[in-house]
Amino acid sequence: CTNSRAALPPLGIVSSPLVLWLLWNFWTTRNKLVFEGKAFQVEYIISKAVAEARAWEDANLGKKKAQKKGPQEIVEESSKTGGMGWIIENEEGAVLCRGSSNRTYVGSALIAEALAMRDALKQAKDLLLPSIHIYSDSQVLISTLCEGPDLNEIACILTDIRNLTTLFCPIFYSFVPRLENSQTDSLARASLARLVI
């Protein structure tokens, strides 16, 4: 007799009971459906539960993460120009690609970070990656993606990001301090310098 059910990939969760995170996320998304009319896909709910379980475990067990590179933004406040950069690595830490872009009329660092994440997801899509773990130094963006509320400032970009994330299963989001994201920060700064020159 063969088992036709697919097994979950290793989730990296050691001591957190995943079932509690799943139940909590199903409950909160049910409330969002009932009270706000917002519906979420099951894959999104499960990915969010796993990401929250990992984040809780990392925070409470003091685990150190391997340094991964995520989207990075630099905004020149006086001219409202922005430089964005990202690095996509495989699970072993080998760089699959580096990318950067720049734009004029970027309203804030949060907008630039969201634009960088959207660009990185587009590149991950082009690489046909089945799953992804996004590291960002924007706590606001990470919590918005994990908890689901929209921010008016980046609502359209969030819609693009959420549409792109449906292509990856599982998808995880993690905060990483900017000091641990120095290579990506350098890409963003170089991209901004090319725009200003």
Backbone as CSV, one residue per row, in Angstrom:
resi,resn,N_x,N_y,N_z,CA_x,CA_y,CA_z,C_x,C_y,C_z
1,CYS,0.852,-1.183,0.000,0.000,0.000,0.000,0.891,1.238,0.000
2,THR,0.649,2.158,-0.908,1.447,3.386,-0.964,0.652,4.540,-0.378
3,ASN,1.361,5.428,0.218,0.750,6.603,0.824,0.804,7.735,-0.194
4,SER,-0.342,8.228,-0.621,-0.378,9.274,-1.648,-0.392,10.683,-1.064
5,ARG,-0.380,10.797,0.248,-0.377,12.125,0.863,1.025,12.705,0.882
6,ALA,1.121,13.987,0.646,2.417,14.664,0.649,2.795,15.025,2.078
7,ALA,4.068,14.854,2.401,4.560,15.221,3.726,5.013,16.675,3.703
8,LEU,4.907,17.306,4.862,5.400,18.674,4.981,6.921,18.660,4.956
9,PRO,7.534,19.677,4.388,8.989,19.765,4.455,9.407,20.076,5.892
10,PRO,10.679,19.890,6.236,11.130,20.247,7.585,10.830,21.720,7.850
11,LEU,10.201,21.999,8.981,9.752,23.360,9.270,10.715,24.128,10.164
12,GLY,11.653,23.431,10.793,12.597,24.106,11.676,12.005,24.479,13.010
13,ILE,10.900,23.857,13.371,10.262,24.124,14.652,10.537,22.934,15.553
14,VAL,11.158,23.203,16.704,11.573,22.117,17.581,10.622,21.949,18.756
15,SER,10.354,23.042,19.473,9.589,22.897,20.714,8.226,23.576,20.711
16,SER,7.936,24.384,19.718,6.635,25.069,19.673,5.578,24.113,19.135
17,PRO,4.439,23.980,19.824,3.366,23.127,19.288,2.680,23.832,18.119
18,LEU,2.933,23.361,16.926,2.414,23.997,15.716,0.891,24.026,15.699
19,VAL,0.261,23.019,16.259,-1.198,22.954,16.226,-1.832,24.181,16.894
20,LEU,-1.222,24.676,17.958,-1.772,25.872,18.629,-1.680,27.101,17.728
21,TRP,-0.574,27.230,17.013,-0.419,28.351,16.088,-1.403,28.235,14.928
22,LEU,-1.616,27.012,14.452,-2.599,26.800,13.384,-4.005,27.172,13.852
23,LEU,-4.376,26.690,15.033,-5.713,26.999,15.559,-5.893,28.506,15.740
24,TRP,-4.879,29.163,16.297,-4.966,30.606,16.505,-5.142,31.336,15.168
25,ASN,-4.360,30.952,14.171,-4.451,31.617,12.876,-5.768,31.322,12.170
26,PHE,-6.274,30.099,12.288,-7.590,29.805,11.719,-8.666,30.640,12.413
27,TRP,-8.545,30.794,13.732,-9.522,31.580,14.490,-9.474,33.058,14.075
28,THR,-8.270,33.623,14.012,-8.176,35.052,13.679,-8.590,35.329,12.233
29,THR,-8.279,34.410,11.315,-8.714,34.639,9.927,-10.216,34.430,9.784
30,ARG,-10.769,33.536,10.590,-12.231,33.378,10.620,-12.881,34.683,11.072
31,ASN,-12.316,35.299,12.122,-12.853,36.571,12.609,-12.727,37.668,11.550
32,LYS,-11.616,37.671,10.821,-11.457,38.673,9.755,-12.480,38.461,8.648
33,LEU,-12.807,37.209,8.373,-13.818,36.917,7.365,-15.199,37.371,7.844
34,VAL,-15.525,37.035,9.081,-16.851,37.349,9.612,-17.040,38.848,9.834
35,PHE,-16.043,39.501,10.423,-16.220,40.890,10.838,-15.710,41.925,9.834
36,GLU,-14.758,41.528,8.972,-14.191,42.487,8.029,-14.410,42.077,6.579
37,GLY,-14.916,40.883,6.368,-15.149,40.405,5.012,-13.876,40.040,4.253
38,LYS,-12.765,39.850,4.968,-11.490,39.506,4.339,-11.312,37.995,4.344
39,ALA,-11.053,37.419,3.193,-10.839,35.975,3.082,-9.368,35.713,2.772
40,PHE,-8.842,34.615,3.313,-7.450,34.233,3.092,-7.399,32.795,2.610
41,GLN,-6.387,32.492,1.805,-6.211,31.127,1.333,-5.611,30.274,2.444
42,VAL,-5.935,28.986,2.423,-5.459,28.060,3.450,-3.928,28.042,3.483
43,GLU,-3.293,28.075,2.320,-1.840,28.056,2.259,-1.250,29.256,2.992
44,TYR,-1.882,30.417,2.835,-1.416,31.626,3.513,-1.532,31.457,5.030
45,ILE,-2.656,30.917,5.490,-2.888,30.740,6.930,-1.847,29.793,7.517
46,ILE,-1.577,28.702,6.823,-0.610,27.726,7.328,0.796,28.318,7.318
47,SER,1.168,28.992,6.244,2.494,29.617,6.178,2.664,30.651,7.284
48,LYS,1.618,31.410,7.543,1.660,32.419,8.597,1.812,31.762,9.963
49,ALA,1.099,30.669,10.196,1.189,29.956,11.478,2.596,29.410,11.689
50,VAL,3.175,28.833,10.654,4.534,28.293,10.763,5.527,29.419,11.015
51,ALA,5.382,30.531,10.300,6.290,31.668,10.489,6.194,32.221,11.904
52,GLU,4.989,32.323,12.437,4.814,32.837,13.796,5.377,31.862,14.826
53,ALA,5.196,30.572,14.600,5.750,29.569,15.519,7.273,29.646,15.521
54,ARG,7.857,29.790,14.341,9.320,29.919,14.250,9.800,31.176,14.952
55,ALA,9.124,32.288,14.696,9.534,33.559,15.298,9.438,33.482,16.819
56,TRP,8.359,32.887,17.319,8.188,32.748,18.775,9.298,31.871,19.340
57,GLU,9.566,30.768,18.678,10.598,29.858,19.151,11.966,30.529,19.130
58,ASP,12.273,31.218,18.057,13.560,31.906,17.966,13.707,32.952,19.060
59,ALA,12.647,33.712,19.301,12.694,34.764,20.312,12.803,34.198,21.724
60,ASN,12.109,33.098,21.976,12.074,32.563,23.332,13.176,31.553,23.639
61,LEU,13.763,30.966,22.644,14.844,30.012,22.868,16.205,30.615,22.565
62,GLY,16.206,31.861,22.101,17.454,32.560,21.836,18.258,31.962,20.706
63,LYS,17.582,31.364,19.730,18.283,30.769,18.601,18.859,31.866,17.713
64,LYS,20.037,31.619,17.211,20.649,32.540,16.259,20.329,32.065,14.857
65,LYS,19.886,32.964,14.025,19.586,32.632,12.639,20.851,32.698,11.806
66,ALA,20.893,31.864,10.810,21.948,31.995,9.814,21.693,33.304,9.070
67,GLN,22.739,34.000,8.716,22.558,35.291,8.066,22.043,35.092,6.659
68,LYS,20.875,35.598,6.396,20.281,35.576,5.057,20.096,37.023,4.632
69,LYS,20.029,37.222,3.377,19.877,38.572,2.857,18.469,38.760,2.320
70,GLY,17.879,39.868,2.639,16.548,40.154,2.145,16.525,41.494,1.455
71,PRO,15.330,41.972,1.163,15.241,43.280,0.517,15.781,44.378,1.431
72,GLN,16.358,45.369,0.853,16.915,46.481,1.611,16.613,47.763,0.852
73,GLU,16.377,48.819,1.609,16.058,50.084,0.976,16.886,51.203,1.583
74,ILE,17.171,52.191,0.789,17.800,53.430,1.244,17.010,54.558,0.587
75,VAL,16.513,55.491,1.405,15.757,56.627,0.861,16.499,57.904,1.187
76,GLU,16.770,58.694,0.171,17.372,60.006,0.331,16.223,60.967,0.629
77,GLU,16.115,61.390,1.891,14.963,62.176,2.348,14.797,63.496,1.608
78,SER,15.907,64.182,1.304,15.768,65.506,0.697,15.193,65.435,-0.718
79,SER,15.545,64.399,-1.473,15.074,64.319,-2.850,13.986,63.272,-3.047
80,LYS,13.681,62.488,-1.994,12.680,61.416,-2.057,13.019,60.387,-3.131
81,THR,14.325,60.136,-3.298,14.752,59.078,-4.208,15.095,57.850,-3.372
82,GLY,14.948,56.686,-3.963,15.193,55.467,-3.204,16.024,54.464,-3.976
83,GLY,16.897,53.791,-3.256,17.672,52.688,-3.818,17.272,51.408,-3.110
84,MET,17.036,50.349,-3.868,16.613,49.080,-3.306,17.575,47.988,-3.747
85,GLY,17.783,47.006,-2.874,18.640,45.892,-3.229,18.162,44.628,-2.552
86,TRP,18.503,43.483,-3.136,18.139,42.197,-2.555,19.120,41.138,-3.016
87,ILE,19.235,40.115,-2.199,20.077,38.967,-2.518,19.228,37.725,-2.292
88,ILE,19.232,36.813,-3.250,18.499,35.555,-3.101,19.521,34.443,-2.966
89,GLU,19.434,33.707,-1.848,20.343,32.606,-1.561,19.558,31.311,-1.466
90,ASN,20.250,30.196,-1.674,19.600,28.911,-1.434,19.751,28.550,0.045
91,GLU,19.262,27.392,0.441,19.279,27.006,1.851,20.693,26.875,2.403
92,GLU,21.665,26.577,1.545,23.048,26.441,1.987,23.764,27.787,2.074
93,GLY,23.118,28.850,1.649,23.710,30.176,1.706,24.424,30.599,0.437
94,ALA,24.385,29.764,-0.603,25.005,30.149,-1.871,24.108,31.170,-2.576
95,VAL,24.720,32.216,-3.105,23.968,33.289,-3.764,23.454,32.804,-5.114
96,LEU,22.140,32.882,-5.313,21.535,32.546,-6.602,21.482,33.771,-7.504
97,CYS,21.216,34.941,-6.922,21.232,36.178,-7.696,21.235,37.379,-6.764
98,ARG,21.674,38.480,-7.289,21.645,39.778,-6.603,20.878,40.727,-7.506
99,GLY,20.152,41.614,-6.894,19.416,42.579,-7.695,19.350,43.924,-7.010
100,SER,19.131,44.948,-7.793,18.956,46.288,-7.233,18.149,47.122,-8.207
101,SER,17.531,48.148,-7.681,16.791,49.089,-8.507,16.765,50.427,-7.784
102,ASN,16.361,51.457,-8.497,16.217,52.762,-7.868,15.006,53.458,-8.474
103,ARG,14.465,54.369,-7.709,13.275,55.087,-8.149,13.299,56.516,-7.617
104,THR,12.661,57.375,-8.367,12.445,58.733,-7.872,11.065,58.783,-7.223
105,TYR,10.847,59.766,-6.408,9.555,60.001,-5.749,9.128,58.832,-4.861
106,VAL,10.036,58.355,-4.044,9.720,57.326,-3.050,9.365,58.063,-1.763
107,GLY,8.143,57.860,-1.280,7.639,58.644,-0.164,8.239,58.344,1.189
108,SER,8.692,57.108,1.419,9.213,56.748,2.735,10.062,55.484,2.628
109,ALA,10.778,55.196,3.718,11.576,53.970,3.771,10.674,52.737,3.699
110,LEU,9.476,52.814,4.288,8.544,51.683,4.238,8.113,51.379,2.802
111,ILE,7.836,52.414,2.034,7.467,52.220,0.623,8.636,51.594,-0.132
112,ALA,9.843,52.104,0.099,11.018,51.562,-0.581,11.240,50.104,-0.205
113,GLU,11.058,49.758,1.061,11.230,48.364,1.504,10.198,47.455,0.835
114,ALA,8.962,47.923,0.751,7.913,47.134,0.099,8.217,46.962,-1.398
115,LEU,8.696,48.012,-2.040,9.075,47.917,-3.460,10.219,46.925,-3.653
116,ALA,11.197,46.966,-2.743,12.329,46.033,-2.832,11.852,44.596,-2.668
117,MET,10.930,44.371,-1.726,10.412,43.021,-1.519,9.643,42.536,-2.746
118,ARG,8.840,43.419,-3.328,8.097,43.049,-4.534,9.055,42.679,-5.669
119,ASP,10.113,43.474,-5.861,11.091,43.183,-6.904,11.808,41.858,-6.639
120,ALA,12.154,41.611,-5.374,12.829,40.353,-5.016,11.916,39.159,-5.274
121,LEU,10.631,39.294,-4.950,9.685,38.202,-5.201,9.518,37.938,-6.693
122,LYS,9.513,38.999,-7.496,9.435,38.820,-8.952,10.648,38.049,-9.456
123,GLN,11.816,38.371,-8.906,13.022,37.669,-9.336,12.997,36.216,-8.855
124,ALA,12.494,35.966,-7.643,12.375,34.595,-7.137,11.403,33.800,-8.001
125,LYS,10.353,34.461,-8.467,9.397,33.813,-9.374,10.087,33.420,-10.677
126,ASP,10.891,34.329,-11.230,11.615,34.047,-12.472,12.598,32.893,-12.302
127,LEU,13.116,32.710,-11.069,14.040,31.611,-10.789,13.303,30.289,-10.534
128,LEU,11.958,30.354,-10.543,11.113,29.175,-10.321,11.355,28.526,-8.961
129,LEU,11.585,29.359,-7.946,11.792,28.825,-6.599,10.459,28.331,-6.050
130,PRO,10.418,27.135,-5.461,9.154,26.606,-4.946,8.743,27.210,-3.605
131,SER,9.724,27.574,-2.789,9.433,28.143,-1.476,10.436,29.261,-1.220
132,ILE,10.137,30.069,-0.212,11.018,31.217,0.046,10.898,31.633,1.503
133,HIS,11.988,32.140,2.042,12.024,32.724,3.383,12.572,34.133,3.205
134,ILE,11.755,35.121,3.501,12.123,36.523,3.294,12.587,37.119,4.609
135,TYR,13.766,37.722,4.574,14.310,38.431,5.721,14.294,39.915,5.379
136,SER,13.817,40.728,6.301,13.754,42.168,6.066,14.084,42.898,7.354
137,ASP,14.676,44.084,7.236,14.944,44.872,8.431,13.798,45.842,8.748
138,SER,12.675,45.677,8.076,11.501,46.506,8.351,10.506,45.712,9.205
139,GLN,10.512,45.992,10.503,9.587,45.296,11.393,8.141,45.596,11.024
140,VAL,7.859,46.808,10.568,6.499,47.180,10.200,6.023,46.336,9.013
141,LEU,6.862,46.197,7.994,6.478,45.418,6.822,6.303,43.937,7.171
142,ILE,7.222,43.389,7.942,7.128,41.973,8.324,5.862,41.723,9.141
143,SER,5.582,42.573,10.126,4.374,42.355,10.940,3.113,42.554,10.110
144,THR,3.135,43.468,9.165,1.973,43.661,8.292,1.723,42.416,7.452
145,LEU,2.776,41.831,6.910,2.616,40.626,6.101,2.207,39.424,6.943
146,CYS,2.691,39.352,8.173,2.349,38.210,9.041,0.953,38.338,9.642
147,GLU,0.550,39.547,9.992,-0.717,39.736,10.701,-1.871,40.111,9.783
148,GLY,-1.583,40.518,8.569,-2.640,40.734,7.597,-3.255,42.103,7.466
149,PRO,-3.094,43.054,8.413,-3.755,44.340,8.191,-3.067,45.138,7.086
150,ASP,-3.828,45.892,6.346,-3.261,46.721,5.290,-2.859,48.079,5.850
151,LEU,-1.813,48.613,5.302,-1.401,49.981,5.607,-1.681,50.803,4.368
152,ASN,-2.422,51.882,4.520,-2.799,52.698,3.366,-1.594,53.158,2.561
153,GLU,-0.493,53.431,3.241,0.706,53.949,2.589,1.252,52.978,1.534
154,ILE,1.089,51.675,1.773,1.655,50.680,0.856,0.600,49.663,0.397
155,ALA,-0.660,50.026,0.427,-1.748,49.078,0.133,-1.606,48.431,-1.243
156,CYS,-1.321,49.201,-2.260,-1.206,48.634,-3.622,-0.007,47.709,-3.739
157,ILE,1.114,48.099,-3.134,2.308,47.262,-3.184,2.067,45.974,-2.399
158,LEU,1.377,46.076,-1.250,1.039,44.881,-0.460,0.193,43.908,-1.267
159,THR,-0.737,44.430,-2.046,-1.559,43.565,-2.899,-0.682,42.807,-3.885
160,ASP,0.270,43.507,-4.502,1.201,42.849,-5.427,2.018,41.781,-4.703
161,ILE,2.530,42.123,-3.520,3.342,41.173,-2.755,2.512,39.941,-2.397
162,ARG,1.308,40.162,-1.905,0.460,39.018,-1.521,0.097,38.152,-2.724
163,ASN,-0.116,38.762,-3.862,-0.382,37.978,-5.077,0.834,37.146,-5.465
164,LEU,2.014,37.732,-5.375,3.237,37.001,-5.711,3.510,35.879,-4.714
165,THR,3.190,36.091,-3.445,3.487,35.069,-2.436,2.649,33.809,-2.618
166,THR,1.569,33.889,-3.360,0.769,32.678,-3.598,1.519,31.679,-4.471
167,LEU,2.611,32.122,-5.102,3.401,31.242,-5.954,4.377,30.373,-5.167
168,PHE,4.561,30.665,-3.879,5.547,29.965,-3.071,4.853,29.238,-1.916
169,CYS,5.248,28.005,-1.700,4.702,27.257,-0.578,5.786,26.325,-0.057
170,PRO,6.224,26.523,1.160,5.793,27.548,2.097,6.543,28.865,1.866
171,ILE,6.019,29.908,2.493,6.686,31.206,2.503,6.773,31.653,3.951
172,PHE,7.926,32.196,4.322,8.148,32.651,5.689,8.695,34.064,5.657
173,TYR,8.421,34.815,6.719,8.930,36.170,6.857,9.659,36.255,8.200
174,SER,10.804,36.897,8.204,11.551,37.098,9.446,12.200,38.471,9.442
175,PHE,12.267,39.054,10.623,12.971,40.318,10.799,14.455,40.018,11.002
176,VAL,15.300,40.824,10.377,16.743,40.739,10.577,17.255,42.164,10.782
177,PRO,18.076,42.393,11.813,18.606,43.754,12.021,19.442,44.213,10.823
178,ARG,19.430,45.495,10.578,20.134,46.057,9.420,21.630,45.736,9.453
179,LEU,22.209,45.690,10.639,23.637,45.383,10.741,23.967,43.988,10.226
180,GLU,23.003,43.076,10.269,23.205,41.717,9.765,22.816,41.610,8.284
181,ASN,22.477,42.722,7.691,22.020,42.747,6.310,22.917,43.670,5.486
182,SER,24.212,43.705,5.815,25.114,44.721,5.259,25.352,44.570,3.754
183,GLN,25.404,43.340,3.235,25.640,43.178,1.797,24.479,43.741,0.987
184,THR,23.264,43.479,1.452,22.090,43.991,0.755,22.011,45.503,0.888
185,ASP,22.388,46.012,2.049,22.429,47.454,2.285,23.396,48.116,1.305
186,SER,24.525,47.483,1.039,25.498,48.028,0.086,24.925,48.085,-1.327
187,LEU,24.166,47.045,-1.708,23.521,47.057,-3.030,22.550,48.230,-3.149
188,ALA,21.765,48.458,-2.089,20.783,49.543,-2.113,21.477,50.903,-2.193
189,ARG,22.551,51.071,-1.424,23.286,52.341,-1.447,23.914,52.594,-2.829
190,ALA,24.472,51.558,-3.418,25.071,51.709,-4.748,24.003,52.047,-5.788
191,SER,22.840,51.443,-5.648,21.748,51.729,-6.585,21.292,53.183,-6.458
192,LEU,21.199,53.655,-5.233,20.812,55.053,-5.012,21.874,55.996,-5.573
193,ALA,23.139,55.659,-5.385,24.220,56.519,-5.896,24.154,56.618,-7.411
194,ARG,23.799,55.540,-8.110,23.678,55.584,-9.570,22.544,56.533,-10.001
195,LEU,21.495,56.625,-9.199,20.368,57.499,-9.532,20.726,58.949,-9.288
196,VAL,21.450,59.231,-8.217,21.761,60.608,-7.831,22.799,61.213,-8.755
197,ILE,23.697,60.397,-9.292,24.793,60.921,-10.127,24.276,61.514,-11.418
